[in-house]
Amino acid sequence: MGAVGVARIDRQKREFPRRELEILDVALELCSSADFESVTIEQIARGGDVGKGTVYKHFAGKDELLFRLR
């Protein structure tokens, strides 16, 4: 793998935890203004400016998100 490929992987590893925190922040904000059951993964993704698939890369679903928000 070339230097560009290694640099890309390093960047992704650094961004993964940051993105996860951003998703948690959005979920917390949405849940503070609405019942958690009514909040969708799509709304969380949209609020975090990521795709639904990205949310699922970080969390198995809403239950895991709720657990992590505690």
N, CA, C, O and CB atoms as a CASP TS submission, in Angstrom:
PFRMAT TS
TARGET T0000
AUTHOR 0000-0000-0000
METHOD Language model
MODEL 1
PARENT N/A
ATOM      1  N   MET     1       0.846  -1.169   0.000  1.00  0.00           N
ATOM      2  CA  MET     1       0.000   0.000   0.000  1.00  0.00           C
ATOM      3  C   MET     1       0.893   1.234   0.000  1.00  0.00           C
ATOM      4  O   MET     1       1.880   1.296   0.733  1.00  0.00           O
ATOM      5  CB  MET     1      -0.964  -0.003   1.217  1.00  0.00           C
ATOM      6  N   GLY     2       0.548   2.191  -0.808  1.00  0.00           N
ATOM      7  CA  GLY     2       1.354   3.396  -0.911  1.00  0.00           C
ATOM      8  C   GLY     2       1.093   4.355   0.236  1.00  0.00           C
ATOM      9  O   GLY     2       0.219   4.140   1.076  1.00  0.00           O
ATOM     10  N   ALA     3       1.884   5.425   0.240  1.00  0.00           N
ATOM     11  CA  ALA     3       1.780   6.430   1.301  1.00  0.00           C
ATOM     12  C   ALA     3       0.398   7.073   1.333  1.00  0.00           C
ATOM     13  O   ALA     3      -0.113   7.392   2.407  1.00  0.00           O
ATOM     14  CB  ALA     3       2.848   7.507   1.115  1.00  0.00           C
ATOM     15  N   VAL     4      -0.211   7.265   0.166  1.00  0.00           N
ATOM     16  CA  VAL     4      -1.539   7.884   0.110  1.00  0.00           C
ATOM     17  C   VAL     4      -2.573   6.979   0.772  1.00  0.00           C
ATOM     18  O   VAL     4      -3.439   7.449   1.509  1.00  0.00           O
ATOM     19  CB  VAL     4      -1.944   8.179  -1.354  1.00  0.00           C
ATOM     20  N   GLY     5      -2.477   5.681   0.505  1.00  0.00           N
ATOM     21  CA  GLY     5      -3.408   4.730   1.110  1.00  0.00           C
ATOM     22  C   GLY     5      -3.259   4.666   2.618  1.00  0.00           C
ATOM     23  O   GLY     5      -4.255   4.605   3.339  1.00  0.00           O
ATOM     24  N   VAL     6      -2.028   4.679   3.101  1.00  0.00           N
ATOM     25  CA  VAL     6      -1.775   4.652   4.542  1.00  0.00           C
ATOM     26  C   VAL     6      -2.296   5.928   5.192  1.00  0.00           C
ATOM     27  O   VAL     6      -2.903   5.875   6.262  1.00  0.00           O
ATOM     28  CB  VAL     6      -0.268   4.482   4.829  1.00  0.00           C
ATOM     29  N   ALA     7      -2.068   7.064   4.560  1.00  0.00           N
ATOM     30  CA  ALA     7      -2.539   8.343   5.102  1.00  0.00           C
ATOM     31  C   ALA     7      -4.063   8.363   5.179  1.00  0.00           C
ATOM     32  O   ALA     7      -4.631   8.881   6.140  1.00  0.00           O
ATOM     33  CB  ALA     7      -2.033   9.520   4.237  1.00  0.00           C
ATOM     34  N   ARG     8      -4.724   7.800   4.171  1.00  0.00           N
ATOM     35  CA  ARG     8      -6.191   7.757   4.160  1.00  0.00           C
ATOM     36  C   ARG     8      -6.713   6.899   5.306  1.00  0.00           C
ATOM     37  O   ARG     8      -7.667   7.281   5.983  1.00  0.00           O
ATOM     38  CB  ARG     8      -6.708   7.214   2.815  1.00  0.00           C
ATOM     39  N   ILE     9      -6.104   5.762   5.522  1.00  0.00           N
ATOM     40  CA  ILE     9      -6.512   4.871   6.616  1.00  0.00           C
ATOM     41  C   ILE     9      -6.283   5.551   7.965  1.00  0.00           C
ATOM     42  O   ILE     9      -7.129   5.462   8.855  1.00  0.00           O
ATOM     43  CB  ILE     9      -5.734   3.531   6.551  1.00  0.00           C
ATOM     44  N   ASP    10      -5.149   6.226   8.122  1.00  0.00           N
ATOM     45  CA  ASP    10      -4.859   6.944   9.369  1.00  0.00           C
ATOM     46  C   ASP    10      -5.916   8.020   9.630  1.00  0.00           C
ATOM     47  O   ASP    10      -6.375   8.185  10.760  1.00  0.00           O
ATOM     48  CB  ASP    10      -3.449   7.582   9.311  1.00  0.00           C
ATOM     49  N   ARG    11      -6.295   8.742   8.590  1.00  0.00           N
ATOM     50  CA  ARG    11      -7.303   9.794   8.727  1.00  0.00           C
ATOM     51  C   ARG    11      -8.646   9.183   9.139  1.00  0.00           C
ATOM     52  O   ARG    11      -9.338   9.718  10.006  1.00  0.00           O
ATOM     53  CB  ARG    11      -7.450  10.587   7.398  1.00  0.00           C
ATOM     54  N   GLN    12      -9.003   8.076   8.522  1.00  0.00           N
ATOM     55  CA  GLN    12     -10.260   7.418   8.853  1.00  0.00           C
ATOM     56  C   GLN    12     -10.269   6.957  10.301  1.00  0.00           C
ATOM     57  O   GLN    12     -11.287   7.074  10.983  1.00  0.00           O
ATOM     58  CB  GLN    12     -10.502   6.235   7.923  1.00  0.00           C
ATOM     59  N   LYS    13      -9.148   6.435  10.775  1.00  0.00           N
ATOM     60  CA  LYS    13      -9.058   5.985  12.167  1.00  0.00           C
ATOM     61  C   LYS    13      -9.204   7.153  13.135  1.00  0.00           C
ATOM     62  O   LYS    13      -9.800   7.005  14.202  1.00  0.00           O
ATOM     63  CB  LYS    13      -7.726   5.268  12.411  1.00  0.00           C
ATOM     64  N   ARG    14      -8.667   8.304  12.772  1.00  0.00           N
ATOM     65  CA  ARG    14      -8.785   9.496  13.627  1.00  0.00           C
ATOM     66  C   ARG    14     -10.209  10.044  13.609  1.00  0.00           C
ATOM     67  O   ARG    14     -10.716  10.496  14.636  1.00  0.00           O
ATOM     68  CB  ARG    14      -7.797  10.588  13.169  1.00  0.00           C
ATOM     69  N   GLU    15     -10.847  10.004  12.453  1.00  0.00           N
ATOM     70  CA  GLU    15     -12.178  10.589  12.312  1.00  0.00           C
ATOM     71  C   GLU    15     -13.284   9.718  12.892  1.00  0.00           C
ATOM     72  O   GLU    15     -14.338  10.235  13.262  1.00  0.00           O
ATOM     73  CB  GLU    15     -12.462  10.852  10.865  1.00  0.00           C
ATOM     74  N   PHE    16     -13.070   8.410  12.979  1.00  0.00           N
ATOM     75  CA  PHE    16     -14.114   7.504  13.437  1.00  0.00           C
ATOM     76  C   PHE    16     -14.639   7.889  14.825  1.00  0.00           C
ATOM     77  O   PHE    16     -15.851   8.030  14.985  1.00  0.00           O
ATOM     78  CB  PHE    16     -13.587   6.077  13.457  1.00  0.00           C
ATOM     79  N   PRO    17     -13.773   8.064  15.836  1.00  0.00           N
ATOM     80  CA  PRO    17     -14.285   8.445  17.164  1.00  0.00           C
ATOM     81  C   PRO    17     -14.945   9.821  17.177  1.00  0.00           C
ATOM     82  O   PRO    17     -15.927  10.029  17.890  1.00  0.00           O
ATOM     83  CB  PRO    17     -13.157   8.425  18.175  1.00  0.00           C
ATOM     84  N   ARG    18     -14.421  10.751  16.405  1.00  0.00           N
ATOM     85  CA  ARG    18     -15.003  12.097  16.336  1.00  0.00           C
ATOM     86  C   ARG    18     -16.408  12.029  15.746  1.00  0.00           C
ATOM     87  O   ARG    18     -17.334  12.660  16.256  1.00  0.00           O
ATOM     88  CB  ARG    18     -14.109  13.042  15.492  1.00  0.00           C
ATOM     89  N   ARG    19     -16.560  11.269  14.681  1.00  0.00           N
ATOM     90  CA  ARG    19     -17.860  11.144  14.037  1.00  0.00           C
ATOM     91  C   ARG    19     -18.859  10.466  14.983  1.00  0.00           C
ATOM     92  O   ARG    19     -20.031  10.838  15.036  1.00  0.00           O
ATOM     93  CB  ARG    19     -17.735  10.349  12.719  1.00  0.00           C
ATOM     94  N   GLU    20     -18.381   9.475  15.720  1.00  0.00           N
ATOM     95  CA  GLU    20     -19.249   8.784  16.672  1.00  0.00           C
ATOM     96  C   GLU    20     -19.768   9.758  17.732  1.00  0.00           C
ATOM     97  O   GLU    20     -20.949   9.724  18.079  1.00  0.00           O
ATOM     98  CB  GLU    20     -18.494   7.618  17.341  1.00  0.00           C
ATOM     99  N   LEU    21     -18.901  10.614  18.240  1.00  0.00           N
ATOM    100  CA  LEU    21     -19.328  11.612  19.220  1.00  0.00           C
ATOM    101  C   LEU    21     -20.333  12.597  18.625  1.00  0.00           C
ATOM    102  O   LEU    21     -21.277  13.012  19.297  1.00  0.00           O
ATOM    103  CB  LEU    21     -18.119  12.369  19.759  1.00  0.00           C
ATOM    104  N   GLU    22     -20.127  12.964  17.374  1.00  0.00           N
ATOM    105  CA  GLU    22     -21.071  13.868  16.712  1.00  0.00           C
ATOM    106  C   GLU    22     -22.446  13.216  16.584  1.00  0.00           C
ATOM    107  O   GLU    22     -23.469  13.869  16.788  1.00  0.00           O
ATOM    108  CB  GLU    22     -20.544  14.273  15.323  1.00  0.00           C
ATOM    109  N   ILE    23     -22.466  11.930  16.247  1.00  0.00           N
ATOM    110  CA  ILE    23     -23.735  11.211  16.137  1.00  0.00           C
ATOM    111  C   ILE    23     -24.421  11.163  17.498  1.00  0.00           C
ATOM    112  O   ILE    23     -25.630  11.374  17.589  1.00  0.00           O
ATOM    113  CB  ILE    23     -23.511   9.778  15.591  1.00  0.00           C
ATOM    114  N   LEU    24     -23.664  10.890  18.548  1.00  0.00           N
ATOM    115  CA  LEU    24     -24.228  10.867  19.898  1.00  0.00           C
ATOM    116  C   LEU    24     -24.774  12.237  20.290  1.00  0.00           C
ATOM    117  O   LEU    24     -25.835  12.329  20.908  1.00  0.00           O
ATOM    118  CB  LEU    24     -23.171  10.413  20.911  1.00  0.00           C
ATOM    119  N   ASP    25     -24.059  13.296  19.936  1.00  0.00           N
ATOM    120  CA  ASP    25     -24.520  14.656  20.241  1.00  0.00           C
ATOM    121  C   ASP    25     -25.856  14.951  19.556  1.00  0.00           C
ATOM    122  O   ASP    25     -26.762  15.519  20.166  1.00  0.00           O
ATOM    123  CB  ASP    25     -23.463  15.692  19.805  1.00  0.00           C
ATOM    124  N   VAL    26     -25.969  14.564  18.294  1.00  0.00           N
ATOM    125  CA  VAL    26     -27.210  14.786  17.551  1.00  0.00           C
ATOM    126  C   VAL    26     -28.342  13.974  18.175  1.00  0.00           C
ATOM    127  O   VAL    26     -29.448  14.484  18.356  1.00  0.00           O
ATOM    128  CB  VAL    26     -27.032  14.410  16.056  1.00  0.00           C
ATOM    129  N   ALA    27     -28.070  12.723  18.503  1.00  0.00           N
ATOM    130  CA  ALA    27     -29.098  11.876  19.115  1.00  0.00           C
ATOM    131  C   ALA    27     -29.567  12.471  20.434  1.00  0.00           C
ATOM    132  O   ALA    27     -30.765  12.486  20.717  1.00  0.00           O
ATOM    133  CB  ALA    27     -28.564  10.451  19.338  1.00  0.00           C
ATOM    134  N   LEU    28     -28.638  12.957  21.235  1.00  0.00           N
ATOM    135  CA  LEU    28     -28.994  13.570  22.516  1.00  0.00           C
ATOM    136  C   LEU    28     -29.851  14.813  22.305  1.00  0.00           C
ATOM    137  O   LEU    28     -30.842  15.020  23.005  1.00  0.00           O
ATOM    138  CB  LEU    28     -27.727  13.930  23.310  1.00  0.00           C
ATOM    139  N   GLU    29     -29.469  15.627  21.348  1.00  0.00           N
ATOM    140  CA  GLU    29     -30.232  16.846  21.061  1.00  0.00           C
ATOM    141  C   GLU    29     -31.646  16.505  20.596  1.00  0.00           C
ATOM    142  O   GLU    29     -32.615  17.117  21.046  1.00  0.00           O
ATOM    143  CB  GLU    29     -29.515  17.692  19.993  1.00  0.00           C
ATOM    144  N   LEU    30     -31.762  15.529  19.697  1.00  0.00           N
ATOM    145  CA  LEU    30     -33.080  15.151  19.197  1.00  0.00           C
ATOM    146  C   LEU    30     -33.936  14.546  20.309  1.00  0.00           C
ATOM    147  O   LEU    30     -35.139  14.797  20.378  1.00  0.00           O
ATOM    148  CB  LEU    30     -32.944  14.160  18.036  1.00  0.00           C
ATOM    149  N   CYS    31     -33.329  13.771  21.156  1.00  0.00           N
ATOM    150  CA  CYS    31     -34.076  13.103  22.226  1.00  0.00           C
ATOM    151  C   CYS    31     -34.475  14.074  23.333  1.00  0.00           C
ATOM    152  O   CYS    31     -35.417  13.814  24.082  1.00  0.00           O
ATOM    153  CB  CYS    31     -33.248  11.966  22.812  1.00  0.00           C
ATOM    154  N   SER    32     -33.771  15.172  23.434  1.00  0.00           N
ATOM    155  CA  SER    32     -34.142  16.150  24.459  1.00  0.00           C
ATOM    156  C   SER    32     -35.376  16.949  24.044  1.00  0.00           C
ATOM    157  O   SER    32     -36.045  17.553  24.883  1.00  0.00           O
ATOM    158  CB  SER    32     -32.971  17.099  24.734  1.00  0.00           C
ATOM    159  N   SER    33     -35.669  16.948  22.744  1.00  0.00           N
ATOM    160  CA  SER    33     -36.840  17.691  22.271  1.00  0.00           C
ATOM    161  C   SER    33     -37.975  16.774  21.825  1.00  0.00           C
ATOM    162  O   SER    33     -39.064  17.252  21.507  1.00  0.00           O
ATOM    163  CB  SER    33     -36.446  18.600  21.127  1.00  0.00           C
ATOM    164  N   ALA    34     -37.737  15.468  21.799  1.00  0.00           N
ATOM    165  CA  ALA    34     -38.774  14.511  21.390  1.00  0.00           C
ATOM    166  C   ALA    34     -38.541  13.199  22.126  1.00  0.00           C
ATOM    167  O   ALA    34     -37.453  12.936  22.638  1.00  0.00           O
ATOM    168  CB  ALA    34     -38.765  14.288  19.837  1.00  0.00           C
ATOM    169  N   ASP    35     -39.573  12.396  22.165  1.00  0.00           N
ATOM    170  CA  ASP    35     -39.463  11.064  22.760  1.00  0.00           C
ATOM    171  C   ASP    35     -38.495  10.222  21.937  1.00  0.00           C
ATOM    172  O   ASP    35     -38.557  10.221  20.707  1.00  0.00           O
ATOM    173  CB  ASP    35     -40.855  10.375  22.846  1.00  0.00           C
ATOM    174  N   PHE    36     -37.602   9.506  22.614  1.00  0.00           N
ATOM    175  CA  PHE    36     -36.592   8.703  21.920  1.00  0.00           C
ATOM    176  C   PHE    36     -37.226   7.731  20.938  1.00  0.00           C
ATOM    177  O   PHE    36     -36.678   7.487  19.862  1.00  0.00           O
ATOM    178  CB  PHE    36     -35.742   7.937  22.926  1.00  0.00           C
ATOM    179  N   GLU    37     -38.362   7.182  21.295  1.00  0.00           N
ATOM    180  CA  GLU    37     -39.030   6.212  20.422  1.00  0.00           C
ATOM    181  C   GLU    37     -39.460   6.834  19.092  1.00  0.00           C
ATOM    182  O   GLU    37     -39.531   6.143  18.075  1.00  0.00           O
ATOM    183  CB  GLU    37     -40.245   5.624  21.130  1.00  0.00           C
ATOM    184  N   SER    38     -39.743   8.118  19.098  1.00  0.00           N
ATOM    185  CA  SER    38     -40.193   8.761  17.864  1.00  0.00           C
ATOM    186  C   SER    38     -39.034   9.258  16.995  1.00  0.00           C
ATOM    187  O   SER    38     -39.243   9.608  15.834  1.00  0.00           O
ATOM    188  CB  SER    38     -41.109   9.919  18.197  1.00  0.00           C
ATOM    189  N   VAL    39     -37.839   9.292  17.535  1.00  0.00           N
ATOM    190  CA  VAL    39     -36.662   9.728  16.777  1.00  0.00           C
ATOM    191  C   VAL    39     -36.192   8.566  15.908  1.00  0.00           C
ATOM    192  O   VAL    39     -36.093   7.433  16.380  1.00  0.00           O
ATOM    193  CB  VAL    39     -35.513  10.215  17.734  1.00  0.00           C
ATOM    194  N   THR    40     -35.906   8.846  14.649  1.00  0.00           N
ATOM    195  CA  THR    40     -35.468   7.795  13.729  1.00  0.00           C
ATOM    196  C   THR    40     -33.964   7.887  13.465  1.00  0.00           C
ATOM    197  O   THR    40     -33.343   8.933  13.650  1.00  0.00           O
ATOM    198  CB  THR    40     -36.243   7.886  12.406  1.00  0.00           C
ATOM    199  N   ILE    41     -33.409   6.773  13.032  1.00  0.00           N
ATOM    200  CA  ILE    41     -32.001   6.753  12.629  1.00  0.00           C
ATOM    201  C   ILE    41     -31.790   7.731  11.483  1.00  0.00           C
ATOM    202  O   ILE    41     -30.751   8.387  11.407  1.00  0.00           O
ATOM    203  CB  ILE    41     -31.558   5.322  12.215  1.00  0.00           C
ATOM    204  N   GLU    42     -32.759   7.828  10.602  1.00  0.00           N
ATOM    205  CA  GLU    42     -32.653   8.770   9.483  1.00  0.00           C
ATOM    206  C   GLU    42     -32.542  10.212   9.980  1.00  0.00           C
ATOM    207  O   GLU    42     -31.754  10.988   9.439  1.00  0.00           O
ATOM    208  CB  GLU    42     -33.865   8.629   8.552  1.00  0.00           C
ATOM    209  N   GLN    43     -33.312  10.578  10.992  1.00  0.00           N
ATOM    210  CA  GLN    43     -33.228  11.929  11.550  1.00  0.00           C
ATOM    211  C   GLN    43     -31.865  12.168  12.192  1.00  0.00           C
ATOM    212  O   GLN    43     -31.283  13.244  12.054  1.00  0.00           O
ATOM    213  CB  GLN    43     -34.345  12.154  12.582  1.00  0.00           C
ATOM    214  N   ILE    44     -31.368  11.165  12.887  1.00  0.00           N
ATOM    215  CA  ILE    44     -30.057  11.288  13.526  1.00  0.00           C
ATOM    216  C   ILE    44     -28.983  11.445  12.459  1.00  0.00           C
ATOM    217  O   ILE    44     -28.096  12.290  12.585  1.00  0.00           O
ATOM    218  CB  ILE    44     -29.758  10.057  14.424  1.00  0.00           C
ATOM    219  N   ALA    45     -29.060  10.632  11.408  1.00  0.00           N
ATOM    220  CA  ALA    45     -28.081  10.715  10.321  1.00  0.00           C
ATOM    221  C   ALA    45     -28.124  12.085   9.659  1.00  0.00           C
ATOM    222  O   ALA    45     -27.087  12.704   9.420  1.00  0.00           O
ATOM    223  CB  ALA    45     -28.338   9.617   9.278  1.00  0.00           C
ATOM    224  N   ARG    46     -29.324  12.548   9.369  1.00  0.00           N
ATOM    225  CA  ARG    46     -29.478  13.852   8.719  1.00  0.00           C
ATOM    226  C   ARG    46     -28.897  14.960   9.594  1.00  0.00           C
ATOM    227  O   ARG    46     -28.210  15.856   9.103  1.00  0.00           O
ATOM    228  CB  ARG    46     -30.964  14.135   8.418  1.00  0.00           C
ATOM    229  N   GLY    47     -29.177  14.890  10.885  1.00  0.00           N
ATOM    230  CA  GLY    47     -28.667  15.900  11.814  1.00  0.00           C
ATOM    231  C   GLY    47     -27.155  15.887  11.935  1.00  0.00           C
ATOM    232  O   GLY    47     -26.535  16.919  12.194  1.00  0.00           O
ATOM    233  N   GLY    48     -26.562  14.715  11.747  1.00  0.00           N
ATOM    234  CA  GLY    48     -25.111  14.599  11.811  1.00  0.00           C
ATOM    235  C   GLY    48     -24.435  14.734  10.464  1.00  0.00           C
ATOM    236  O   GLY    48     -23.216  14.613  10.350  1.00  0.00           O
ATOM    237  N   ASP    49     -25.245  14.989   9.436  1.00  0.00           N
ATOM    238  CA  ASP    49     -24.742  15.146   8.067  1.00  0.00           C
ATOM    239  C   ASP    49     -23.965  13.908   7.607  1.00  0.00           C
ATOM    240  O   ASP    49     -22.911  14.005   6.979  1.00  0.00           O
ATOM    241  CB  ASP    49     -23.846  16.390   7.972  1.00  0.00           C
ATOM    242  N   VAL    50     -24.531  12.734   7.947  1.00  0.00           N
ATOM    243  CA  VAL    50     -23.955  11.462   7.513  1.00  0.00           C
ATOM    244  C   VAL    50     -25.088  10.596   6.980  1.00  0.00           C
ATOM    245  O   VAL    50     -26.262  10.922   7.153  1.00  0.00           O
ATOM    246  CB  VAL    50     -23.192  10.743   8.684  1.00  0.00           C
ATOM    247  N   GLY    51     -24.734   9.504   6.339  1.00  0.00           N
ATOM    248  CA  GLY    51     -25.732   8.563   5.864  1.00  0.00           C
ATOM    249  C   GLY    51     -26.174   7.628   6.976  1.00  0.00           C
ATOM    250  O   GLY    51     -25.493   7.483   7.991  1.00  0.00           O
ATOM    251  N   LYS    52     -27.329   6.992   6.772  1.00  0.00           N
ATOM    252  CA  LYS    52     -27.818   6.034   7.760  1.00  0.00           C
ATOM    253  C   LYS    52     -26.816   4.903   7.947  1.00  0.00           C
ATOM    254  O   LYS    52     -26.635   4.412   9.061  1.00  0.00           O
ATOM    255  CB  LYS    52     -29.183   5.470   7.338  1.00  0.00           C
ATOM    256  N   GLY    53     -26.165   4.490   6.866  1.00  0.00           N
ATOM    257  CA  GLY    53     -25.171   3.425   6.956  1.00  0.00           C
ATOM    258  C   GLY    53     -24.030   3.785   7.887  1.00  0.00           C
ATOM    259  O   GLY    53     -23.492   2.921   8.579  1.00  0.00           O
ATOM    260  N   THR    54     -23.661   5.050   7.909  1.00  0.00           N
ATOM    261  CA  THR    54     -22.593   5.499   8.801  1.00  0.00           C
ATOM    262  C   THR    54     -23.024   5.372  10.255  1.00  0.00           C
ATOM    263  O   THR    54     -22.233   4.972  11.109  1.00  0.00           O
ATOM    264  CB  THR    54     -22.200   6.952   8.488  1.00  0.00           C
ATOM    265  N   VAL    55     -24.266   5.710  10.534  1.00  0.00           N
ATOM    266  CA  VAL    55     -24.772   5.559  11.903  1.00  0.00           C
ATOM    267  C   VAL    55     -24.687   4.089  12.305  1.00  0.00           C
ATOM    268  O   VAL    55     -24.281   3.768  13.422  1.00  0.00           O
ATOM    269  CB  VAL    55     -26.242   6.082  12.023  1.00  0.00           C
ATOM    270  N   TYR    56     -25.074   3.193  11.384  1.00  0.00           N
ATOM    271  CA  TYR    56     -25.045   1.765  11.689  1.00  0.00           C
ATOM    272  C   TYR    56     -23.626   1.193  11.756  1.00  0.00           C
ATOM    273  O   TYR    56     -23.422   0.127  12.336  1.00  0.00           O
ATOM    274  CB  TYR    56     -25.843   1.012  10.655  1.00  0.00           C
ATOM    275  N   LYS    57     -22.651   1.880  11.175  1.00  0.00           N
ATOM    276  CA  LYS    57     -21.252   1.456  11.350  1.00  0.00           C
ATOM    277  C   LYS    57     -20.804   1.684  12.787  1.00  0.00           C
ATOM    278  O   LYS    57     -19.946   0.968  13.303  1.00  0.00           O
ATOM    279  CB  LYS    57     -20.321   2.217  10.375  1.00  0.00           C
ATOM    280  N   HIS    58     -21.391   2.687  13.423  1.00  0.00           N
ATOM    281  CA  HIS    58     -21.020   3.049  14.787  1.00  0.00           C
ATOM    282  C   HIS    58     -21.898   2.384  15.841  1.00  0.00           C
ATOM    283  O   HIS    58     -21.434   2.079  16.940  1.00  0.00           O
ATOM    284  CB  HIS    58     -21.086   4.541  14.950  1.00  0.00           C
ATOM    285  N   PHE    59     -23.160   2.161  15.508  1.00  0.00           N
ATOM    286  CA  PHE    59     -24.128   1.652  16.476  1.00  0.00           C
ATOM    287  C   PHE    59     -25.023   0.617  15.814  1.00  0.00           C
ATOM    288  O   PHE    59     -25.408   0.767  14.654  1.00  0.00           O
ATOM    289  CB  PHE    59     -24.974   2.801  17.066  1.00  0.00           C
ATOM    290  N   ALA    60     -25.351  -0.431  16.556  1.00  0.00           N
ATOM    291  CA  ALA    60     -26.204  -1.493  16.021  1.00  0.00           C
ATOM    292  C   ALA    60     -27.636  -1.006  15.795  1.00  0.00           C
ATOM    293  O   ALA    60     -28.362  -1.564  14.972  1.00  0.00           O
ATOM    294  CB  ALA    60     -26.205  -2.694  16.969  1.00  0.00           C
ATOM    295  N   GLY    61     -28.035   0.021  16.515  1.00  0.00           N
ATOM    296  CA  GLY    61     -29.390   0.551  16.373  1.00  0.00           C
ATOM    297  C   GLY    61     -29.676   1.578  17.450  1.00  0.00           C
ATOM    298  O   GLY    61     -28.783   2.002  18.183  1.00  0.00           O
ATOM    299  N   LYS    62     -30.935   1.969  17.531  1.00  0.00           N
ATOM    300  CA  LYS    62     -31.326   3.006  18.489  1.00  0.00           C
ATOM    301  C   LYS    62     -31.104   2.572  19.931  1.00  0.00           C
ATOM    302  O   LYS    62     -30.755   3.394  20.779  1.00  0.00           O
ATOM    303  CB  LYS    62     -32.781   3.376  18.287  1.00  0.00           C
ATOM    304  N   ASP    63     -31.305   1.286  20.218  1.00  0.00           N
ATOM    305  CA  ASP    63     -31.108   0.822  21.590  1.00  0.00           C
ATOM    306  C   ASP    63     -29.663   1.033  22.042  1.00  0.00           C
ATOM    307  O   ASP    63     -29.414   1.453  23.172  1.00  0.00           O
ATOM    308  CB  ASP    63     -31.488  -0.659  21.710  1.00  0.00           C
ATOM    309  N   GLU    64     -28.716   0.739  21.154  1.00  0.00           N
ATOM    310  CA  GLU    64     -27.309   0.963  21.514  1.00  0.00           C
ATOM    311  C   GLU    64     -27.019   2.448  21.690  1.00  0.00           C
ATOM    312  O   GLU    64     -26.284   2.841  22.596  1.00  0.00           O
ATOM    313  CB  GLU    64     -26.377   0.369  20.445  1.00  0.00           C
ATOM    314  N   LEU    65     -27.594   3.264  20.826  1.00  0.00           N
ATOM    315  CA  LEU    65     -27.436   4.713  20.975  1.00  0.00           C
ATOM    316  C   LEU    65     -27.945   5.177  22.340  1.00  0.00           C
ATOM    317  O   LEU    65     -27.275   5.944  23.031  1.00  0.00           O
ATOM    318  CB  LEU    65     -28.184   5.455  19.850  1.00  0.00           C
ATOM    319  N   LEU    66     -29.127   4.710  22.720  1.00  0.00           N
ATOM    320  CA  LEU    66     -29.701   5.097  24.003  1.00  0.00           C
ATOM    321  C   LEU    66     -28.791   4.644  25.150  1.00  0.00           C
ATOM    322  O   LEU    66     -28.555   5.396  26.096  1.00  0.00           O
ATOM    323  CB  LEU    66     -31.116   4.497  24.165  1.00  0.00           C
ATOM    324  N   PHE    67     -28.293   3.431  25.059  1.00  0.00           N
ATOM    325  CA  PHE    67     -27.390   2.925  26.088  1.00  0.00           C
ATOM    326  C   PHE    67     -26.156   3.807  26.213  1.00  0.00           C
ATOM    327  O   PHE    67     -25.723   4.123  27.320  1.00  0.00           O
ATOM    328  CB  PHE    67     -26.978   1.487  25.777  1.00  0.00           C
ATOM    329  N   ARG    68     -25.592   4.204  25.076  1.00  0.00           N
ATOM    330  CA  ARG    68     -24.376   5.030  25.082  1.00  0.00           C
ATOM    331  C   ARG    68     -24.641   6.440  25.563  1.00  0.00           C
ATOM    332  O   ARG    68     -23.716   7.107  26.026  1.00  0.00           O
ATOM    333  CB  ARG    68     -23.769   5.080  23.699  1.00  0.00           C
ATOM    334  N   LEU    69     -25.878   6.920  25.471  1.00  0.00           N
ATOM    335  CA  LEU    69     -26.215   8.261  25.934  1.00  0.00           C
ATOM    336  C   LEU    69     -26.315   8.342  27.448  1.00  0.00           C
ATOM    337  O   LEU    69     -26.270   9.436  28.011  1.00  0.00           O
ATOM    338  CB  LEU    69     -27.514   8.709  25.315  1.00  0.00           C
ATOM    339  N   ARG    70     -26.448   7.222  28.105  1.00  0.00           N
ATOM    340  CA  ARG    70     -26.594   7.220  29.571  1.00  0.00           C
ATOM    341  C   ARG    70     -25.343   7.692  30.239  1.00  0.00           C
ATOM    342  O   ARG    70     -25.284   7.755  31.467  1.00  0.00           O
ATOM    343  CB  ARG    70     -26.949   5.837  30.081  1.00  0.00           C
TER
END
